[in-house]
């Protein structure tokens, strides 16, 4: 109710309030439409959560964990590594110094009495298996022991990268952040008879997970495994061999309706105890880029997923050290909706660079290259986003018969990055760095570990985008040293942010 002293202004105030749809008490407010205001700045990353299933997995081969946070100019921080499901008071490792690479052996978690499960060679049940229906067949979900969780804060959260390493020198996968949506694609059971999906819940809320499958034969009828419950601080595994029976190519869409998980997919050939961990693919889009094609020889197998109901018309462009072009067999590909197509690209043998996949409808993709340790169908790269600010790979090797290199690609305009190498046990002040120019629509292969300090020692690599640079896609390759050395692994390098951008303002509320 207006007071008497406000009556002289009442007519004006009420008119303004009616026009703007506002109730005004003792002063007027004006809503003004405005152009989007440029980004207001950034804030430092303060907390990060990562998890990976292989380290400490009961019954699995010995695994190491590599961890580094990008050098921070100031501020305290801590990264605590613990076995999944253990109390925060019993850490496996605690790191407080950013810019220093830590490489730690992770022993297998003691398992309870073995139970007969679909994955008994590498996992033991800690509770009764629970079946769920998919494709008309039962898919058994089994709780498993193992996996590690990394909780980082302060300066240790900025630019954090963690990787699971087989033995002491073979990086097999990144430790991912919890999410609600994951895509995987790769060979089916015809190539890899054992396909295991791990679902890890490092949070404190129950997660409800749906798993949808696609194959080269089209949509998998009834192939949605609904309502997989993953309790807080636990991990479960599903053996998908029966569900994907007969598939030469497959794709999985893993999403949650409640909570978040880290999803990881392992494919094993023969009687090996462990296999290849497939990198997650980017969310389907009409243009995706697969970085890290190595110089090693062999036919590249491309797996393109078309998740929607509309057929896709796909074209490919290779971004190589000699330019960008359409490879033989890369034009006019028509792929039915709701399916996965396997495309053999013999013309890209021994060609380093990146592969750009374009389509009229959203797609995503994974590439398999001959190589990898025993038990793996090959080495994999997948559709990834361009580097924002910086990308980090924690565990790289040089010497002992192995060599590491970066494959940096600029599908659009020219790009510039700074490549920094930090040897394990040394500080960021002792790091070596060099500026690398990538011409427009080309790729550059940068050999790593050539400094004597890093020869024969694990080292981290930071790829930092320079001011004015065009988009860059990065992949790290490990192969046997020497010309024609066998490929060991490919690691697509996503961004490892130290800051989070603040959004711009799109409208303004102005008070006189």
N, C-alpha and C positions, 0 to 999 in steps of 0.2 A: 504494500500500500504506500503511495507517495505521501510524503510529508507536505505541510503547507508551503514551506519555503521552496519546494521544487515545482509548485504549480505553474509559475511563469514559463518554465521550459517544457511542461508536460506535453503540449501539442507537438512540438518538434521531436521530443524523445519518442513518443508513441508512434509517430510517423516513421521515424528511422527504424524502430523496433519492428514495426509491421513489415516494412520493406525487406529487412534483413532476416526476419524470422527469429529475432532474439528478444529475450526479456532483459531489460536494462534496469539497474538499481540506482546508482548514483553517478554514472558517467556513461558516455556513449562509446560503442565499439563499432568499427567498420570492417567488414569482410571484403578484402580486395583480391580479385583474381590476379595471378602473376605468372610470369614465365618461370619454368623450373630454374631454381638457383643452383649454380655449380656446386659440386661436391664440397662439403664444408671441411673435410679433413679426415683424419684417421685416428684410431685408438689402438694401443698395443694389444696384441693377443695376450690374454691373462690366464686362460686354462685350456688344456687340451687333454683328450682321452683317446687312447689308441689300444688296440687289442689284436693279437694274432694267435691262431690255434695251434701251430706246429710246435713251438718251444715247450718242452716238458710234456708232450703228448705221451700218455702211457703206452709203452710197448714200441714207440717209434724210435728211429735212429737219433743219435745225439745231435742237438741243435744249439746254435749260438744266437744271441740277440745283439744286433748292432744298433746303437742309439747315439744321436747327436742333435743338439739344438743350435741353430744358426747363431753366430756370435752376436751378443747383445751389448750395446754401449754401456749400459749401467743397469742396476737393479738386481735384487736377490731372486732366486728361483730354486725349484726342486722338481726332479722327475723321479717318481717312485715306481719301481717295477715289482710286481707281485704275481704269484700264481693265481689264475682265475679261481674264484671261490674262497680264497684265503682272506684272513682278516687284514686290514690295512696296517696293523701293528707288526706284521711279520714280512717285511719287504725282502725280495730277492736281491734288489740293487737300489741304491739311492744316489742320484747324480745331482750336483749343485753347481757345476761349472759349465756354462754354455760355451760352444765353440770347441769342445773336446770330445773326441770320438771314444765311446766305450764299446768294447766287444767282450761279451760275457757268455760263458758256457751255461746252458740251462739243462739241468738233469731231469730225467723223466719223473713224473709224479708217481709214487708207489701206487700200484693199482690194487683194488680188492680182488677177491677170487674171480678168475676169468669166467665169463658167461658166454654161451654160444650166441654170437650175433653175426649179422651180415658183414661186420667189419672187424672180426675178431683178431686179425693179424696186427692191427695198429690201434685198436681201441677196445677197452673193456667196459662193460655196462656197470654203472654205479646205481642203477635203479631198473625196474622192469621196463622192457621196451614197450612202446605204445604205437600200434599201427594206425595209419591214416590212409584214406583211400585216394588213389590217383590213377587215372587211366584204367580203371576197373581192377587194379591190383593193389595189394597192401604195400605201403611203403613204411618200413619200420624206422621209427625215430628212437635213437638210443642215447641216453646221457653218457658223456665221456669225461674222463679226468685229463687235465692238462690245459695248456694255453697260458698266456701271460697277458696282463693288463698294465698299461703305462698311464699313470696320472701325473700330469705336469702342470706347474703353475709358475707365474712370474716370468723371469727371463728364460727359464728352461722350456716354456711353452711356445716361445717365438721361433718359428722355423724348425719345429721338431720333426725329425724323421726317425723311424724305427723299422728295422727289417729282420726277418728270420733268415738265418744262414745255416745251410747244411754243412756239417763239419765245422771248419773254421774259415772257409774261403769261398763258398758257393752260395750267393744270395738267391733265395728261391721265391721270396714274396715280401711285399710291404706289410706292415701292420696298419690296418685301416682304422678309420674313425667309425663309430656307430652311426647308422643311418636307417632310413625307412625304405630305400629303393636301391636295388642292385641288379645289374645285368651281367650275364656270362654267356659266352658262345665258344664252341670248339668242336673237336671231333666227337662222334658218338661212340657207342659201345663196340662198333665194328672195329675201331682202332684201339680204344681204351676200354676194355671190358669192365673195369672197376671205376665208377664215378661216385665220389662222395661229396655231399654238401654239408659243410659245418656251419652251424648257427650259434654264435657266441653272444651272450647278453652280459656286458660288463656293467650295466646300470642297476639301479635299485627298483625298477618297475618291471612287472611282467611284460613280455613281448608276445604278440600274437602274429604269426608269420604265415603268409600265403606264398606258395611256390607254383608258378605256371611254367609249363614246358612246351617247347616248340621243336620240331624235327624237320629233316629234309623231305619227309613225306607229307608235310602240311601240318595244320593244327593237330595237336595230340588230343584226341577226343577224351574229355574228362580228365585232362592232364593238369588240373589245378589241385594241388595238395593244400587244402584249407585248414586253418586253425591249428598250426603247429605251435604249441605253447612252449616258450623258453623262459624258465624261471630266472629271477635276478641272480647274477654272479654264477651262471652255469653255462655249459656248452652241450649241444646235442649234435648228432651226426645222422644223416640219412644215406643209405645206399640206394642209388637210383638206377642200377643196372636193369632190373626187371621193368621198371617204368619206361625206360628208354630202349627196350629190347629191339634190335634190328636197325637202330638209327645210325646212319653214317655221319650225320651232323646234328648237333643239338644246341639249344639255347635255353637259358633259365631266366625268368624274371622273379626275383625274390623281393617281396615288399611286406611291410608290416601295417596292420590296421591299428595296433596298439603298441607303444613302446618302440625301442630301437635295438638293432642287432648289428654285429659284424658278420657278414656272410663270406665264406671262402669255399672255393671249389677245387677239388683235387682229382686228377685223372691218373690212373695207374695201369701200366701194361704188364703182361706176364705175371710172374709170381713175386714181383718186387714188393717190399714193405712200404715204400713211399714213392710218390710220383711227382707230377708237375702241378704246381698251384697256378691256376689260370688267373691272370689279372682281371679285375672287373672292367667291363666296357662302359663307355660313356652313355648317358641317357640318349635314346634314339633321337636323331635330328636329320635334317635333309643334307647336311654336310658334316662329316666327321673325318678326323685325321688319326692315322695310326703311326706313331713315331718309332724310331729305333730299328729300322730294317738294317741288318748287318751286312758286312762285306763277304761273309761266308757263302759258299756255293750251296745250291739245292733249291728245288721248287718250293715256292711260297704257296701255302694253302690258306686261302682267305675264306672266312666264315661270315656271311652277311645275314643278319637277322631282320626280318620285316614283321614287326609285331602286329600291325593293324590288319584290317580286313581288305584293304585296297592293295592291288599288285604294285610292285615297285619297278621302275625303270632306272637302272643303276649304271653310272659311268665311273671309271677309275682314272686317277692321275698320279703318276709317280713323281715325287719331288726328290731329285737325285743331285749328286755333286756336279753333274753336267747340264742340269736344267730340268724343267718340268714337261712331262709328255704323257700321252695315253699309252700304257703298255699293251703289248699284244694280248688280246683276249680280254681287254679291260673296257670295251665299249659295247653298248647295246645289250646289257644284261637285264633280262626280265625275270623277276622272282615273285612267285605267288605270295599274297598276303598270308600272315600267320605261319610262316615257315622260315627255314634256314637253308641257305644255299652254300655249297662248298665250291670254290672257284680255284683252279690250279693255275698259277702264274709262273710258268717256266722261264719267261723272258726276264724276270727280275732276279734270277740267280746271280749271286755275287754283286748285286747292286745295292749300295747303301743309300739310305734316305728315309723318306716317309711316304705313306700312301694315303691319298685323299679319296674318300668315297662320297659321291654325290648321288642323290635320288630325288624323285618327285614326291616321295612320302618319307616320314622319319624312319631311319634305319640305324643299326649299330653293327659293329664288326670286331672280329678278332683275327689275328694272323698267326699261323704256326709255321716255324722254320725248322728244318732238320737239325737235330742236335739235342743237347740236354743230357743230364746224367742218366744212368741206367734206370729203367722203370718208367721213363717219361716218353710220351708220344712225340715230343719235340720241345722247342722253346717258343714262348708266346709273347706277343705284344698285342695291345688292344687300343681301341679308339679312346683318345684322351683329350683333355682340354689344353689350350695353350697355356704357357707359363705366365702366371701373374706374380709379379714381384720377384720371386725366386723359386727354384726347385732344388731339392737336396737328395742325394743318394748317400747312405751312410757307410756301406761296406763295399769297397772296391779293392781289387788285388792287382799286383804287378810283380812278376817274378814267379819262380817255382813252376814254370811251364804255362802260366796264364797271363793274359794281357787284357786290360780294360780300355774302353774308348767311349767317347760321347758321340752320338749322332744328333746333330742340331739342324733343324729344318725350318725354313721360312717360306711357307706356301704363298704368301702375299708379298708385301714390300720387304725391302732389306731390313735386317735385324742386327742388333749388337748386344752381346752378353759378356759378362765377366765370369771366367771359370776359376774358382778357388779350390785348392786341394789342401786338406788338413790331415796330416799323418796321425795315426792312433797314438795316444799318449802325449802328444804335443799340443800346445795352445794355439789359438787362432793367430797370435802374434807371429808364430813361426810358419804360417801358411804361405804358399806360393800362389800367385794369381796371374792371369793374362786375359786381355781383351780379345774376343773372337768376333770377327765380322762374318755375317752370313748374307750372301747376295740374295736379291729378290728371286723367289721361285727356285731356290736351290737349297742344297744341304751341304753341311761341312762335317767331316769326321775329325774329331780331336782326340789324339792319343793321350792317355792318362798315365800318371806314375812314372814319367821319364826322369823326374828329379831323383838323385841318388838317395835322398832321405826316405823316399817312399818305396824304393825298390825292395820287394820281398816283404813289405809291411802293409797291413790294411790301412786304407785312408778314405776319408770322406770327400765328397765333391759338392760344391755349391755353384749353381748356375744362376747368376743375377742379371735380370733384365736391365738394360741401360736406358737412360732417358731418350725419348724419341724413337725407340726401337719398334719395328714391326712385330707382329705375333711370331712366337717361337714355340716349336714343339721339340721336346727332348727325350731321348732314350739312352740308357746306359747298356753297353754290350760287353760281355765277358766271353773270351774265346781262348783256345789254346794258342800260345805264342807262336810266331812264325807265320809265313805266308801260307794261306789255306788251312789254318788251324781250325779244329772242330769247335763249333759253337757250344758254349756252356749255358748262357742265360741272357735274356733281354729283360730290362726293367724300365717300363714307361715311367717318366718322371713328372708327376703332378706337382702343383704348387705347394710350397711350404711357407705359409704366410707368417710374417712377424707383426703385421698390423691388419686391422679390419677397417675397410672404408665406411665412412658415415654417409647415409643417403642425402641427397639434396632435398630442399624444401620445395613443394609444388604449389602451395597456397600460403597466404599470409593473413594473420589475424592482427589488425593494427589498432592500437589504442592511442588516442591523442594525449 
